[in-house]
Amino acid sequence: MKSKPHHVRIIGGSLRGSRVEVLDRPGLRPTPDRARETLFNWLAPVLSGARVLDLFAGTGVLGIEALSRGAGRVDFVESDPAIAAAASHADPTEATIRGTGPPGARRSGAVAGSVRSGVC
């Protein structure tokens, strides 16, 4: 029996309310909304234009959240090739991961910023 796809929502910034599909893989646990909200409240004063490293990226939701909230660049690092491949094609669109959208885009699946992905 195939399991139902899981989704995590982006909770702030230009992509607020967008959903990222999550693979059903053992050990893959997306950061809960409440933890992300707290983290990004702390980082808000220094996040605009910042370079962010999403180490152990998994779903990539922390990096996507950072781009959505104004980070200038995010580097995603994930050791599982299947998870890394899924994250590079995650909803709300590939444009979110690649950061090819125009500045100020609202819920369009595009944000300003630069992204590099890697598997180690």
C-alpha positions as CSV (number, residue, x, y, z in Angstrom):
1,M,0.0,0.0,0.0
2,K,1.4,3.4,-1.0
3,S,1.6,6.0,1.7
4,K,-0.1,9.4,1.4
5,P,2.3,12.2,0.5
6,H,3.1,14.6,3.3
7,H,3.4,18.3,3.1
8,V,5.0,21.0,5.1
9,R,3.9,24.6,4.7
10,I,6.1,27.7,4.5
11,I,5.0,29.9,7.5
12,G,6.4,33.3,6.6
13,G,7.7,35.6,3.9
14,S,6.9,35.9,0.3
15,L,6.0,32.2,0.0
16,R,3.8,32.1,3.2
17,G,1.2,29.4,2.9
18,S,2.9,27.4,0.1
19,R,3.4,23.7,0.6
20,V,6.5,21.6,0.2
21,E,6.0,17.9,-0.5
22,V,7.9,15.6,1.9
23,L,9.1,12.1,1.1
24,D,8.1,9.3,3.3
25,R,11.6,8.1,4.3
26,P,12.8,6.7,7.6
27,G,14.4,9.3,9.7
28,L,13.2,12.3,7.6
29,R,11.5,14.6,10.1
30,P,10.7,18.1,8.9
31,T,11.3,20.9,11.4
32,P,7.9,21.7,13.0
33,D,6.2,25.0,12.3
34,R,6.6,26.2,15.9
35,A,10.3,25.6,15.9
36,R,10.8,27.3,12.5
37,E,8.7,30.3,13.7
38,T,10.9,30.7,16.8
39,L,14.1,30.3,14.8
40,F,13.2,32.8,12.2
41,N,11.9,35.3,14.8
42,W,15.4,35.2,16.3
43,L,17.1,35.5,12.9
44,A,14.8,38.2,11.5
45,P,17.2,41.2,12.3
46,V,20.1,39.6,10.4
47,L,18.4,37.5,7.7
48,S,17.9,40.0,4.9
49,G,20.5,39.3,2.2
50,A,22.2,36.7,4.4
51,R,24.0,33.7,3.2
52,V,22.4,30.6,4.8
53,L,23.7,27.0,5.1
54,D,21.0,24.4,5.4
55,L,23.2,21.5,6.5
56,F,21.4,18.2,6.7
57,A,18.8,19.8,4.5
58,G,16.3,16.9,4.3
59,T,13.1,18.5,3.0
60,G,14.9,21.8,2.4
61,V,12.1,23.6,4.2
62,L,14.5,25.6,6.5
63,G,16.4,26.9,3.4
64,I,13.2,27.6,1.5
65,E,11.8,29.5,4.6
66,A,15.0,31.5,4.7
67,L,14.7,32.5,1.0
68,S,11.1,33.3,1.5
69,R,12.0,35.7,4.3
70,G,14.7,37.5,2.4
71,A,18.0,35.5,2.6
72,G,20.3,36.3,-0.3
73,R,21.6,32.8,-0.8
74,V,21.0,29.3,0.6
75,D,23.4,26.3,0.3
76,F,21.6,23.0,0.8
77,V,23.6,20.0,1.9
78,E,22.1,16.5,2.2
79,S,23.8,13.1,2.4
80,D,21.0,11.0,1.1
81,P,20.9,11.3,-2.8
82,A,17.2,10.4,-3.0
83,I,16.2,13.1,-0.5
84,A,18.5,15.6,-2.2
85,A,16.9,14.9,-5.6
86,A,13.4,15.2,-4.2
87,A,14.2,18.5,-2.4
88,S,15.7,20.0,-5.6
89,H,12.3,19.5,-7.2
90,A,10.1,20.3,-4.2
91,D,6.9,22.3,-4.3
92,P,6.2,25.2,-4.3
93,T,8.3,25.0,-7.5
94,E,11.8,24.5,-8.7
95,A,12.0,28.3,-8.9
96,T,11.9,28.4,-5.1
97,I,14.9,26.1,-4.8
98,R,16.8,27.8,-7.5
99,G,15.9,31.3,-6.4
100,T,15.1,32.5,-10.0
101,G,12.1,34.6,-9.2
102,P,11.8,38.4,-9.1
103,P,12.3,40.3,-5.8
104,G,9.1,40.7,-3.9
105,A,7.2,37.9,-5.7
106,R,4.2,36.9,-3.5
107,R,3.1,33.2,-3.3
108,S,4.0,32.7,-6.9
109,G,6.6,30.0,-6.2
110,A,9.4,32.4,-6.9
111,V,11.7,34.3,-4.6
112,A,14.8,36.3,-5.0
113,G,18.1,34.6,-4.0
114,S,20.7,32.2,-5.0
115,V,20.9,28.5,-4.3
116,R,23.5,25.7,-4.5
117,S,22.7,22.1,-3.7
118,G,25.1,19.4,-2.9
119,V,25.3,15.8,-1.7
120,C,28.1,14.7,0.5
